Amino acid sequence: MRIATWNVNSLRSRIARVEAFLQRHEIDVLAVQETKAREDQLPLMGLQSLGYDVAAAGYNQWNGVAIISRVGLDDVQIGFEGMPGWGDPAGAEARAIGAVAGGVQIWSLYVPNGRKVDDPHYHYKLDWLARLRDASTGWLDRPTALVGDWNIAPRDEDVFDIAAFAKDTHVTPPERAAFQAFLDEGYADLARPYTPGPDVYTYWDYYRQRFERNRGMRIDFLLGSPSLQARVTGAFVDRDERAGTGASDHAPVVVDVADD
């Protein structure tokens, strides 16, 4: 089975690219982030005609997550137990959707950005990750994939210049510790053994030709439970999807998983 994650930065704007990507790489399950639309606004007919089912969660033009699968979608869950909301009063955000696809429990996750250190959104991000960790410990005994835009670069090699990010979010010790906590619990980065750094990224800002200069960040990950880790046979980052007119600022990450 071929599993991918991709922050598409508006599914409505990039549906043609998504459909072509699914066909070109024969993707079985695609976890999508930043759909930026309610489910009833999404252009799903083309995906359905290709044989894909879609589960989506979205409330407005912000955030939004989805799972696109041609190997079934069962036990769909919008949000995980204990997932915090944002705002005052706190409101639900579309940042997590889970489903069983091809026998694997897959979560499409869009971790809060954090904005800047000590911003209320930064503390929300850390709380969100802690709540996800608490929930995900109960999924380690089955094939589980926590995939998406984590908005964390866990190692110095995951940014083009660590000095340039020294005072920014995504690389602070608390964020990196939050990411490491998932690894300590038993999850593993499924793609890194096949896409080692340095200079391997999944996100490049539109600003100042950062993609063309490969000044990026690795912030999109597929973390797998032990039983899933043992089945991984390969992985790659599709940099071509970041190129060209109308591209998202993220590239898809793809992982191949052998049948159980």
BAKOLDREN-842196 format. One record per residue: x, y, z of N, C-alpha, C, O in turn; residue number from 1; residue in one letter. Coordinates in pm, whole numbers, plus 50000, padded with zeros to 5 digits. Layout:
BEGIN
(rec (X Y Z) (X Y Z) (X Y Z) (X Y Z) NUM "A")
...
***
This chain:
BEGIN
(rec (50085 49881 50000) (50000 50000 50000) (50089 50124 50000) (50192 50128 50067) 1 "M")
(rec (50047 50224 49924) (50123 50348 49915) (50045 50459 49984) (49933 50493 49944) 2 "R")
(rec (50105 50516 50090) (50043 50619 50173) (50120 50749 50153) (50243 50750 50149) 3 "I")
(rec (50047 50859 50141) (50112 50989 50122) (50046 51093 50211) (49931 51078 50252) 4 "A")
(rec (50121 51198 50239) (50067 51314 50308) (50105 51438 50229) (50213 51446 50170) 5 "T")
(rec (50013 51538 50228) (50037 51657 50148) (49954 51773 50203) (49831 51765 50209) 6 "W")
(rec (50022 51879 50242) (49954 52005 50272) (49936 52074 50137) (50031 52125 50079) 7 "N")
(rec (49811 52076 50088) (49786 52125 49953) (49761 52275 49948) (49760 52334 49839) 8 "V")
(rec (49741 52339 50065) (49719 52483 50068) (49602 52522 49976) (49617 52606 49887) 9 "N")
(rec (49487 52459 50000) (49359 52479 49929) (49335 52366 49829) (49393 52363 49720) 10 "S")
(rec (49249 52274 49869) (49216 52162 49782) (49137 52208 49660) (49153 52154 49550) 11 "L")
(rec (49052 52309 49678) (48975 52358 49563) (49067 52418 49457) (49044 52400 49338) 12 "R")
(rec (49170 52487 49501) (49262 52550 49405) (49352 52449 49335) (49398 52474 49224) 13 "S")
(rec (49376 52335 49399) (49477 52242 49348) (49421 52103 49321) (49496 52006 49320) 14 "R")
(rec (49291 52093 49300) (49231 51962 49281) (49288 51891 49158) (49306 51769 49161) 15 "I")
(rec (49315 51964 49051) (49370 51900 48932) (49507 51840 48960) (49539 51731 48912) 16 "A")
(rec (49588 51911 49038) (49720 51859 49072) (49707 51736 49161) (49782 51639 49146) 17 "R")
(rec (49612 51739 49255) (49592 51624 49344) (49549 51501 49264) (49602 51392 49285) 18 "V")
(rec (49455 51518 49173) (49409 51405 49092) (49523 51348 49007) (49538 51226 48996) 19 "E")
(rec (49603 51435 48949) (49717 51389 48868) (49821 51319 48954) (49878 51218 48912) 20 "A")
(rec (49848 51372 49073) (49944 51311 49164) (49900 51170 49204) (49981 51077 49204) 21 "F")
(rec (49774 51154 49239) (49722 51023 49278) (49742 50920 49168) (49781 50806 49194) 22 "L")
(rec (49716 50962 49044) (49729 50868 48932) (49875 50842 48897) (49912 50728 48870) 23 "Q")
(rec (49955 50946 48897) (50095 50931 48856) (50171 50837 48948) (50254 50758 48902) 24 "R")
(rec (50144 50845 49078) (50218 50763 49173) (50136 50645 49226) (50183 50572 49313) 25 "H")
(rec (50015 50627 49174) (49929 50516 49218) (49917 50515 49370) (49943 50415 49436) 26 "E")
(rec (49875 50629 49424) (49860 50644 49568) (49733 50574 49614) (49627 50590 49554) 27 "I")
(rec (49745 50496 49721) (49629 50428 49778) (49557 50515 49880) (49434 50520 49882) 28 "D")
(rec (49634 50584 49963) (49575 50669 50066) (49653 50800 50071) (49776 50800 50084) 29 "V")
(rec (49581 50912 50061) (49643 51043 50071) (49579 51120 50186) (49458 51142 50188) 30 "L")
(rec (49662 51159 50283) (49618 51247 50392) (49646 51390 50348) (49758 51423 50309) 31 "A")
(rec (49544 51475 50356) (49554 51612 50306) (49535 51709 50421) (49454 51686 50511) 32 "V")
(rec (49610 51816 50417) (49594 51924 50515) (49572 52057 50442) (49605 52073 50325) 33 "Q")
(rec (49516 52151 50516) (49481 52284 50464) (49391 52273 50342) (49420 52332 50237) 34 "E")
(rec (49282 52199 50356) (49184 52195 50248) (49114 52330 50231) (49073 52365 50120) 35 "T")
(rec (49102 52405 50340) (49046 52541 50338) (48904 52547 50283) (48871 52635 50203) 36 "K")
(rec (48821 52454 50327) (48682 52453 50281) (48599 52359 50365) (48652 52266 50427) 37 "A")
(rec (48469 52383 50367) (48377 52286 50423) (48367 52166 50329) (48401 52177 50211) 38 "R")
(rec (48322 52053 50382) (48313 51933 50300) (48223 51954 50179) (48252 51906 50070) 39 "E")
(rec (48112 52027 50198) (48019 52047 50088) (48073 52140 49980) (48013 52152 49873) 40 "D")
(rec (48187 52206 50006) (48249 52295 49908) (48359 52226 49828) (48410 52283 49731) 41 "Q")
(rec (48396 52105 49866) (48509 52039 49802) (48469 51977 49669) (48360 51919 49658) 42 "L")
(rec (48554 51987 49567) (48527 51928 49435) (48565 51781 49433) (48678 51746 49397) 43 "P")
(rec (48473 51694 49469) (48505 51553 49491) (48470 51462 49374) (48511 51345 49373) 44 "L")
(rec (48397 51511 49276) (48348 51422 49170) (48462 51356 49093) (48454 51238 49059) 45 "M")
(rec (48568 51432 49066) (48680 51375 48994) (48750 51266 49073) (48787 51162 49019) 46 "G")
(rec (48767 51289 49203) (48829 51188 49289) (48742 51062 49294) (48794 50951 49286) 47 "L")
(rec (48613 51081 49307) (48522 50967 49314) (48522 50890 49183) (48512 50767 49184) 48 "Q")
(rec (48532 50960 49070) (48535 50891 48941) (48662 50809 48924) (48666 50714 48845) 49 "S")
(rec (48767 50846 48997) (48892 50770 48995) (48890 50652 49092) (48986 50576 49098) 50 "L")
(rec (48783 50638 49167) (48769 50525 49259) (48808 50555 49402) (48831 50462 49480) 51 "G")
(rec (48817 50683 49437) (48857 50721 49572) (48735 50761 49656) (48643 50826 49608) 52 "Y")
(rec (48739 50722 49782) (48646 50772 49882) (48714 50886 49957) (48836 50890 49967) 53 "D")
(rec (48634 50978 50007) (48689 51093 50076) (48617 51116 50208) (48494 51117 50214) 54 "V")
(rec (48695 51133 50315) (48643 51178 50443) (48710 51311 50473) (48832 51322 50465) 55 "A")
(rec (48631 51413 50507) (48687 51546 50524) (48624 51616 50643) (48511 51587 50683) 56 "A")
(rec (48700 51709 50699) (48651 51796 50806) (48699 51936 50776) (48818 51959 50755) 57 "A")
(rec (48606 52030 50776) (48641 52170 50751) (48524 52258 50789) (48408 52222 50769) 58 "G")
(rec (48555 52375 50843) (48450 52464 50890) (48446 52597 50815) (48342 52663 50815) 59 "Y")
(rec (48555 52637 50754) (48560 52766 50686) (48680 52766 50594) (48727 52660 50552) 60 "N")
(rec (48731 52884 50561) (48843 52894 50468) (48978 52870 50534) (49082 52885 50469) 61 "Q")
(rec (48979 52833 50664) (49105 52807 50733) (49115 52659 50768) (49014 52591 50784) 62 "W")
(rec (49237 52611 50778) (49265 52474 50823) (49198 52373 50730) (49200 52390 50608) 63 "N")
(rec (49140 52269 50785) (49074 52166 50704) (49165 52048 50677) (49280 52065 50638) 64 "G")
(rec (49112 51927 50699) (49187 51803 50678) (49099 51703 50606) (48976 51711 50611) 65 "V")
(rec (49162 51607 50539) (49088 51505 50467) (49173 51380 50451) (49295 51385 50464) 66 "A")
(rec (49106 51269 50424) (49171 51144 50388) (49105 51096 50259) (48983 51084 50252) 67 "I")
(rec (49187 51068 50159) (49141 51023 50028) (49193 50881 50008) (49315 50859 50012) 68 "I")
(rec (49104 50785 49988) (49146 50644 49988) (49075 50564 49879) (48957 50583 49853) 69 "S")
(rec (49151 50475 49816) (49091 50379 49723) (49094 50237 49780) (49068 50140 49709) 70 "R")
(rec (49126 50227 49910) (49128 50096 49976) (49031 50095 50094) (49048 50019 50190) 71 "V")
(rec (48929 50179 50085) (48826 50182 50188) (48850 50288 50293) (48963 50331 50316) 72 "G")
(rec (48741 50331 50356) (48746 50426 50467) (48643 50381 50570) (48522 50388 50546) 73 "L")
(rec (48690 50337 50684) (48602 50291 50791) (48636 50364 50920) (48745 50418 50937) 74 "D")
(rec (48539 50363 51011) (48560 50420 51145) (48615 50562 51140) (48714 50593 51206) 75 "D")
(rec (48553 50647 51062) (48598 50785 51050) (48574 50859 51181) (48466 50851 51240) 76 "V")
(rec (48678 50931 51226) (48670 51011 51348) (48718 51153 51318) (48828 51172 51265) 77 "Q")
(rec (48639 51250 51353) (48679 51389 51337) (48727 51440 51473) (48650 51454 51567) 78 "I")
(rec (48855 51467 51479) (48916 51507 51605) (48947 51387 51692) (48883 51282 51680) 79 "G")
(rec (49045 51401 51779) (49082 51293 51871) (49036 51330 52012) (49010 51447 52042) 80 "F")
(rec (49026 51231 52095) (48978 51254 52231) (49069 51354 52303) (49191 51337 52306) 81 "E")
(rec (49009 51457 52361) (49084 51557 52434) (49142 51667 52348) (49213 51753 52401) 82 "G")
(rec (49116 51669 52218) (49174 51771 52130) (49126 51910 52172) (49005 51933 52178) 83 "M")
(rec (49218 52001 52199) (49176 52135 52244) (49127 52219 52128) (49160 52193 52012) 84 "P")
(rec (49050 52320 52159) (49007 52418 52060) (49089 52545 52073) (49177 52556 52158) 85 "G")
(rec (49057 52642 51987) (49132 52766 51984) (49038 52884 51998) (48927 52883 51945) 86 "W")
(rec (49083 52986 52070) (49007 53108 52082) (48950 53126 52221) (48969 53042 52309) 87 "G")
(rec (48879 53236 52239) (48817 53267 52367) (48675 53317 52341) (48655 53433 52306) 88 "D")
(rec (48576 53228 52360) (48587 53092 52410) (48647 52997 52305) (48641 53024 52186) 89 "P")
(rec (48704 52887 52351) (48769 52793 52261) (48668 52729 52167) (48564 52680 52210) 90 "A")
(rec (48701 52731 52038) (48616 52671 51937) (48689 52560 51865) (48812 52559 51859) 91 "G")
(rec (48613 52466 51809) (48672 52352 51738) (48739 52399 51609) (48689 52487 51540) 92 "A")
(rec (48852 52338 51578) (48920 52361 51452) (48934 52227 51379) (48942 52122 51441) 93 "E")
(rec (48936 52234 51247) (48946 52112 51165) (49093 52079 51144) (49151 52110 51040) 94 "A")
(rec (49153 52015 51244) (49295 51985 51240) (49328 51837 51249) (49445 51801 51242) 95 "R")
(rec (49230 51751 51265) (49259 51608 51277) (49140 51527 51229) (49026 51552 51269) 96 "A")
(rec (49167 51430 51144) (49065 51335 51102) (49132 51198 51091) (49241 51186 51036) 97 "I")
(rec (49065 51097 51143) (49121 50962 51140) (49025 50865 51074) (48903 50886 51074) 98 "G")
(rec (49081 50759 51017) (49000 50654 50956) (49087 50530 50937) (49210 50539 50935) 99 "A")
(rec (49023 50416 50924) (49093 50293 50891) (49086 50274 50739) (48978 50268 50681) 100 "V")
(rec (49202 50264 50677) (49212 50247 50532) (49310 50134 50502) (49427 50141 50540) 101 "A")
(rec (49263 50032 50435) (49350 49919 50406) (49406 49853 50529) (49517 49801 50526) 102 "G")
(rec (49330 49854 50637) (49374 49791 50761) (49466 49876 50846) (49511 49829 50951) 103 "G")
(rec (49495 49999 50805) (49582 50088 50880) (49500 50206 50932) (49425 50268 50857) 104 "V")
(rec (49515 50236 51060) (49451 50354 51117) (49536 50475 51080) (49651 50487 51123) 105 "Q")
(rec (49478 50564 51002) (49552 50679 50951) (49489 50806 51005) (49367 50824 51001) 106 "I")
(rec (49575 50894 51055) (49531 51025 51102) (49595 51132 51016) (49718 51138 51005) 107 "W")
(rec (49513 51216 50955) (49562 51333 50884) (49561 51449 50983) (49457 51486 51037) 108 "S")
(rec (49680 51506 51006) (49699 51603 51114) (49755 51734 51061) (49850 51736 50982) 109 "L")
(rec (49696 51843 51105) (49749 51975 51075) (49777 52043 51208) (49690 52107 51266) 110 "Y")
(rec (49901 52028 51255) (49941 52080 51386) (49941 52233 51381) (49987 52291 51283) 111 "V")
(rec (49891 52298 51485) (49892 52445 51486) (50031 52502 51460) (50132 52442 51499) 112 "P")
(rec (50036 52616 51395) (50163 52678 51357) (50241 52732 51476) (50363 52717 51482) 113 "N")
(rec (50172 52793 51569) (50239 52853 51684) (50265 53001 51670) (50277 53073 51770) 114 "G")
(rec (50273 53048 51544) (50291 53190 51512) (50424 53246 51560) (50514 53265 51478) 115 "R")
(rec (50441 53272 51689) (50569 53317 51741) (50581 53274 51886) (50482 53250 51954) 116 "K")
(rec (50704 53265 51931) (50729 53216 52066) (50657 53305 52168) (50665 53428 52162) 117 "V")
(rec (50588 53240 52259) (50512 53305 52368) (50380 53367 52321) (50308 53425 52402) 118 "D")
(rec (50348 53355 52193) (50213 53390 52149) (50116 53288 52208) (50154 53172 52225) 119 "D")
(rec (49992 53326 52238) (49895 53227 52287) (49882 53107 52194) (49855 52996 52239) 120 "P")
(rec (49901 53130 52064) (49891 53019 51968) (50005 52920 51986) (49989 52801 51958) 121 "H")
(rec (50120 52968 52031) (50234 52880 52058) (50201 52785 52174) (50231 52665 52166) 122 "Y")
(rec (50140 52835 52277) (50103 52751 52391) (49990 52655 52352) (49985 52541 52398) 123 "H")
(rec (49901 52703 52268) (49796 52615 52212) (49859 52500 52134) (49814 52386 52146) 124 "Y")
(rec (49961 52529 52056) (50030 52426 51979) (50089 52318 52070) (50073 52199 52044) 125 "K")
(rec (50156 52360 52176) (50217 52264 52267) (50110 52180 52339) (50128 52060 52359) 126 "L")
(rec (50001 52244 52377) (49892 52172 52441) (49829 52073 52344) (49800 51960 52380) 127 "D")
(rec (49809 52116 52220) (49751 52030 52116) (49837 51905 52097) (49784 51795 52088) 128 "W")
(rec (49967 51923 52089) (50058 51810 52071) (50056 51717 52192) (50060 51595 52177) 129 "L")
(rec (50050 51774 52311) (50046 51691 52432) (49918 51608 52436) (49921 51492 52475) 130 "A")
(rec (49808 51667 52396) (49681 51593 52395) (49682 51484 52288) (49629 51375 52309) 131 "R")
(rec (49742 51513 52173) (49755 51411 52069) (49842 51296 52118) (49810 51179 52095) 132 "L")
(rec (49952 51329 52185) (50038 51223 52237) (49962 51135 52334) (49973 51012 52329) 133 "R")
(rec (49884 51195 52422) (49806 51117 52518) (49709 51023 52447) (49696 50906 52484) 134 "D")
(rec (49643 51074 52344) (49548 50991 52271) (49618 50882 52191) (49570 50768 52184) 135 "A")
(rec (49732 50916 52131) (49798 50823 52038) (49868 50708 52107) (49898 50608 52042) 136 "S")
(rec (49895 50719 52235) (49956 50605 52305) (49863 50484 52303) (49908 50370 52310) 137 "T")
(rec (49734 50509 52294) (49638 50399 52289) (49626 50334 52153) (49553 50236 52138) 138 "G")
(rec (49697 50387 52053) (49691 50332 51917) (49817 50255 51879) (49828 50205 51767) 139 "W")
(rec (49913 50246 51971) (50040 50183 51938) (50031 50033 51915) (50120 49974 51854) 140 "L")
(rec (49925 49972 51964) (49914 49826 51954) (49853 49781 51822) (49823 49662 51806) 141 "D")
(rec (49834 49872 51727) (49777 49839 51597) (49853 49916 51489) (49925 50010 51522) 142 "R")
(rec (49839 49879 51363) (49904 49957 51257) (49844 50098 51251) (49728 50115 51213) 143 "P")
(rec (49924 50197 51287) (49876 50335 51296) (49977 50428 51232) (50098 50412 51249) 144 "T")
(rec (49927 50527 51159) (50012 50629 51099) (49960 50766 51137) (49844 50799 51112) 145 "A")
(rec (50046 50845 51198) (50016 50985 51233) (50085 51071 51129) (50207 51087 51134) 146 "L")
(rec (50011 51125 51034) (50074 51187 50919) (50021 51328 50897) (49906 51359 50927) 147 "V")
(rec (50108 51412 50844) (50062 51545 50811) (50168 51651 50826) (50288 51624 50827) 148 "G")
(rec (50119 51775 50837) (50203 51892 50856) (50217 51915 51006) (50125 51961 51072) 149 "D")
(rec (50335 51881 51059) (50359 51891 51202) (50406 52030 51244) (50407 52061 51363) 150 "W")
(rec (50444 52113 51150) (50493 52248 51182) (50606 52244 51286) (50617 52333 51371) 151 "N")
(rec (50688 52140 51276) (50807 52127 51361) (50921 52073 51274) (50901 51979 51197) 152 "I")
(rec (51037 52131 51286) (51159 52078 51226) (51240 52016 51339) (51310 52089 51410) 153 "A")
(rec (51234 51884 51359) (51290 51824 51480) (51441 51824 51490) (51495 51808 51600) 154 "P")
(rec (51513 51841 51379) (51658 51843 51383) (51711 51970 51314) (51642 52030 51232) 155 "R")
(rec (51832 52008 51349) (51892 52125 51285) (51901 52107 51134) (51883 52203 51059) 156 "D")
(rec (51928 51985 51088) (51941 51960 50944) (51807 51974 50871) (51804 51971 50748) 157 "E")
(rec (51698 51988 50946) (51566 51999 50884) (51529 52142 50846) (51417 52167 50802) 158 "D")
(rec (51622 52234 50861) (51604 52371 50811) (51729 52412 50734) (51839 52363 50763) 159 "V")
(rec (51712 52500 50637) (51825 52534 50551) (51934 52610 50625) (52051 52605 50586) 160 "F")
(rec (51896 52681 50732) (51995 52756 50809) (51940 52772 50951) (51854 52856 50975) 161 "D")
(rec (51989 52692 51042) (51933 52693 51177) (51952 52829 51243) (51870 52869 51325) 162 "I")
(rec (52057 52901 51209) (52078 53033 51268) (51968 53130 51229) (51933 53220 51305) 163 "A")
(rec (51913 53112 51109) (51808 53201 51062) (51676 53178 51136) (51587 53263 51133) 164 "A")
(rec (51663 53062 51202) (51540 53028 51272) (51556 53030 51424) (51466 52987 51497) 165 "F")
(rec (51668 53079 51471) (51702 53066 51613) (51596 53124 51705) (51579 53076 51817) 166 "A")
(rec (51525 53228 51661) (51427 53292 51747) (51284 53265 51702) (51191 53330 51750) 167 "K")
(rec (51266 53170 51612) (51134 53143 51556) (51075 53014 51613) (51144 52934 51675) 168 "D")
(rec (50945 52999 51589) (50881 52872 51621) (50930 52765 51522) (51008 52793 51431) 169 "T")
(rec (50885 52645 51542) (50917 52526 51463) (51046 52457 51508) (51063 52338 51484) 170 "H")
(rec (51137 52530 51572) (51265 52469 51612) (51294 52489 51760) (51404 52454 51804) 171 "V")
(rec (51202 52541 51838) (51230 52566 51979) (51239 52435 52056) (51178 52336 52016) 172 "T")
(rec (51314 52431 52165) (51326 52308 52243) (51192 52249 52286) (51176 52127 52278) 173 "P")
(rec (51094 52329 52332) (50966 52267 52370) (50894 52199 52253) (50835 52093 52271) 174 "P")
(rec (50900 52258 52134) (50837 52196 52018) (50909 52067 51980) (50845 51965 51952) 175 "E")
(rec (51040 52072 51979) (51116 51952 51944) (51096 51843 52049) (51092 51725 52015) 176 "R")
(rec (51085 51881 52174) (51060 51782 52279) (50923 51720 52261) (50904 51600 52285) 177 "A")
(rec (50826 51799 52218) (50691 51747 52195) (50692 51646 52082) (50625 51543 52090) 178 "A")
(rec (50768 51673 51977) (50781 51577 51866) (50854 51451 51913) (50811 51339 51882) 179 "F")
(rec (50962 51469 51986) (51040 51355 52034) (50957 51264 52125) (50981 51144 52131) 180 "Q")
(rec (50861 51322 52194) (50778 51242 52285) (50704 51132 52211) (50683 51024 52266) 181 "A")
(rec (50665 51157 52087) (50599 51053 52007) (50698 50941 51974) (50661 50823 51976) 182 "F")
(rec (50821 50976 51944) (50922 50875 51915) (50954 50795 52041) (50974 50673 52034) 183 "L")
(rec (50960 50862 52154) (50988 50793 52280) (50877 50695 52316) (50903 50592 52379) 184 "D")
(rec (50755 50726 52275) (50643 50636 52303) (50646 50511 52216) (50587 50409 52252) 185 "E")
(rec (50716 50517 52101) (50724 50400 52014) (50696 50426 51868) (50713 50336 51785) 186 "G")
(rec (50652 50547 51834) (50635 50582 51694) (50771 50608 51630) (50868 50639 51699) 187 "Y")
(rec (50776 50596 51497) (50901 50623 51425) (50871 50700 51298) (50764 50686 51239) 188 "A")
(rec (50968 50782 51257) (50960 50856 51132) (50979 50756 51018) (51090 50705 50998) 189 "D")
(rec (50873 50727 50944) (50878 50622 50843) (50958 50660 50719) (51012 50572 50651) 190 "L")
(rec (50966 50788 50689) (51032 50830 50565) (51181 50856 50581) (51257 50836 50486) 191 "A")
(rec (51224 50900 50700) (51362 50946 50714) (51467 50842 50675) (51567 50881 50614) 192 "R")
(rec (51452 50714 50706) (51556 50619 50664) (51578 50616 50512) (51686 50578 50466) 193 "P")
(rec (51476 50654 50435) (51485 50652 50290) (51505 50791 50230) (51529 50805 50110) 194 "Y")
(rec (51495 50894 50314) (51513 51033 50268) (51603 51107 50367) (51561 51207 50426) 195 "T")
(rec (51725 51060 50385) (51812 51123 50485) (51856 51263 50442) (51865 51293 50323) 196 "P")
(rec (51881 51347 50540) (51933 51481 50512) (52084 51480 50510) (52146 51374 50517) 197 "G")
(rec (52145 51597 50500) (52080 51729 50499) (52024 51764 50362) (52035 51687 50267) 198 "P")
(rec (51964 51881 50354) (51911 51938 50230) (51792 51862 50173) (51766 51866 50053) 199 "D")
(rec (51721 51791 50261) (51595 51725 50221) (51483 51795 50295) (51475 51789 50418) 200 "V")
(rec (51395 51860 50221) (51289 51940 50281) (51154 51903 50222) (51144 51835 50120) 201 "Y")
(rec (51049 51950 50290) (50913 51927 50241) (50835 52056 50226) (50724 52055 50173) 202 "T")
(rec (50891 52167 50270) (50824 52297 50265) (50924 52404 50225) (51036 52410 50278) 203 "Y")
(rec (50882 52489 50132) (50963 52603 50090) (50869 52723 50080) (50770 52719 50006) 204 "W")
(rec (50898 52828 50153) (50817 52950 50147) (50818 53006 50006) (50915 52990 49932) 205 "D")
(rec (50708 53072 49968) (50702 53136 49837) (50798 53255 49827) (50828 53303 49717) 206 "Y")
(rec (50846 53301 49941) (50925 53423 49949) (51065 53406 49890) (51135 53311 49924) 207 "Y")
(rec (51106 53498 49803) (51245 53511 49756) (51302 53383 49696) (51416 53346 49723) 208 "R")
(rec (51222 53315 49614) (51268 53197 49541) (51331 53091 49632) (51433 53032 49599) 209 "Q")
(rec (51268 53070 49742) (51328 52974 49836) (51326 52831 49782) (51416 52753 49814) 210 "R")
(rec (51228 52796 49703) (51230 52661 49645) (51345 52647 49546) (51420 52550 49552) 211 "F")
(rec (51358 52743 49457) (51463 52737 49356) (51602 52732 49420) (51695 52674 49364) 212 "E")
(rec (51615 52792 49536) (51744 52794 49607) (51754 52683 49712) (51854 52673 49783) 213 "R")
(rec (51651 52600 49721) (51642 52490 49818) (51665 52538 49961) (51739 52477 50038) 214 "N")
(rec (51600 52647 49994) (51607 52701 50130) (51474 52666 50199) (51385 52749 50211) 215 "R")
(rec (51465 52541 50241) (51338 52489 50291) (51343 52438 50433) (51438 52462 50507) 216 "G")
(rec (51238 52365 50468) (51224 52302 50599) (51162 52163 50580) (51082 52143 50489) 217 "M")
(rec (51198 52070 50665) (51131 51940 50669) (51035 51944 50787) (51076 51934 50903) 218 "R")
(rec (50906 51960 50757) (50805 51970 50863) (50686 51879 50841) (50591 51880 50919) 219 "I")
(rec (50688 51798 50733) (50580 51705 50703) (50628 51563 50726) (50730 51522 50671) 220 "D")
(rec (50556 51487 50808) (50605 51357 50852) (50495 51252 50854) (50377 51282 50867) 221 "F")
(rec (50539 51128 50840) (50455 51012 50864) (50519 50935 50979) (50626 50876 50962) 222 "L")
(rec (50456 50935 51094) (50504 50858 51208) (50420 50730 51218) (50297 50734 51211) 223 "L")
(rec (50489 50618 51235) (50419 50490 51236) (50441 50412 51364) (50546 50422 51427) 224 "G")
(rec (50341 50334 51401) (50350 50245 51516) (50444 50130 51484) (50476 50108 51367) 225 "S")
(rec (50488 50054 51585) (50586 49948 51559) (50545 49847 51453) (50627 49810 51369) 226 "P")
(rec (50419 49803 51455) (50377 49703 51356) (50376 49759 51215) (50390 49684 51118) 227 "S")
(rec (50359 49889 51201) (50364 49951 51068) (50507 49976 51025) (50541 49961 50907) 228 "L")
(rec (50592 50014 51119) (50733 50038 51087) (50796 49918 51019) (50873 49932 50924) 229 "Q")
(rec (50762 49799 51066) (50822 49676 51015) (50782 49646 50871) (50844 49562 50806) 230 "A")
(rec (50680 49713 50821) (50628 49685 50687) (50670 49787 50583) (50637 49772 50465) 231 "R")
(rec (50743 49892 50623) (50782 49997 50529) (50893 49947 50437) (50991 49888 50484) 232 "V")
(rec (50877 49971 50308) (50976 49925 50209) (51042 50039 50133) (51137 50015 50058) 233 "T")
(rec (50994 50161 50151) (51054 50273 50080) (50977 50401 50104) (50866 50400 50157) 234 "G")
(rec (51038 50513 50065) (50974 50644 50082) (51046 50747 49996) (51163 50729 49960) 235 "A")
(rec (50974 50854 49962) (51036 50964 49888) (50955 51091 49906) (50837 51087 49941) 236 "F")
(rec (51021 51204 49882) (50956 51334 49877) (50941 51372 49730) (51039 51372 49656) 237 "V")
(rec (50819 51404 49688) (50794 51439 49549) (50815 51590 49530) (50720 51668 49533) 238 "D")
(rec (50942 51629 49512) (50975 51771 49497) (50913 51832 49372) (50890 51953 49368) 239 "R")
(rec (50884 51751 49271) (50827 51804 49148) (50693 51873 49173) (50656 51965 49101) 240 "D")
(rec (50622 51828 49276) (50492 51887 49305) (50504 52026 49368) (50405 52098 49380) 241 "E")
(rec (50623 52065 49408) (50643 52201 49459) (50683 52296 49345) (50686 52418 49364) 242 "R")
(rec (50712 52242 49229) (50756 52323 49117) (50637 52364 49029) (50530 52305 49035) 243 "A")
(rec (50659 52466 48950) (50560 52504 48851) (50458 52603 48903) (50452 52633 49022) 244 "G")
(rec (50377 52652 48811) (50275 52751 48843) (50164 52688 48926) (50117 52578 48895) 245 "T")
(rec (50122 52759 49030) (50009 52712 49109) (50041 52601 49207) (49950 52531 49251) 246 "G")
(rec (50167 52582 49242) (50206 52476 49334) (50176 52516 49478) (50177 52634 49512) 247 "A")
(rec (50149 52417 49561) (50147 52439 49705) (50287 52471 49752) (50384 52444 49682) 248 "S")
(rec (50299 52528 49871) (50432 52553 49926) (50489 52429 49996) (50600 52434 50049) 249 "D")
(rec (50413 52320 49998) (50459 52192 50051) (50469 52090 49939) (50397 52099 49840) 250 "H")
(rec (50558 51992 49956) (50566 51878 49866) (50508 51755 49936) (50517 51745 50058) 251 "A")
(rec (50450 51662 49860) (50400 51539 49922) (50515 51450 49969) (50624 51449 49911) 252 "P")
(rec (50488 51376 50075) (50579 51272 50123) (50507 51139 50106) (50392 51125 50145) 253 "V")
(rec (50575 51042 50047) (50513 50915 50010) (50588 50799 50077) (50711 50797 50077) 254 "V")
(rec (50514 50705 50133) (50572 50588 50199) (50505 50462 50145) (50382 50456 50133) 255 "V")
(rec (50587 50361 50113) (50536 50231 50067) (50534 50134 50184) (50631 50121 50259) 256 "D")
(rec (50420 50065 50198) (50399 49971 50308) (50362 49835 50250) (50268 49825 50172) 257 "V")
(rec (50435 49731 50288) (50404 49596 50239) (50275 49545 50301) (50237 49587 50411) 258 "A")
(rec (50210 49454 50230) (50088 49394 50284) (50119 49317 50411) (50227 49260 50426) 259 "D")
(rec (50024 49315 50501) (50041 49245 50627) (50035 49094 50605) (50047 49017 50700) 260 "D")
***
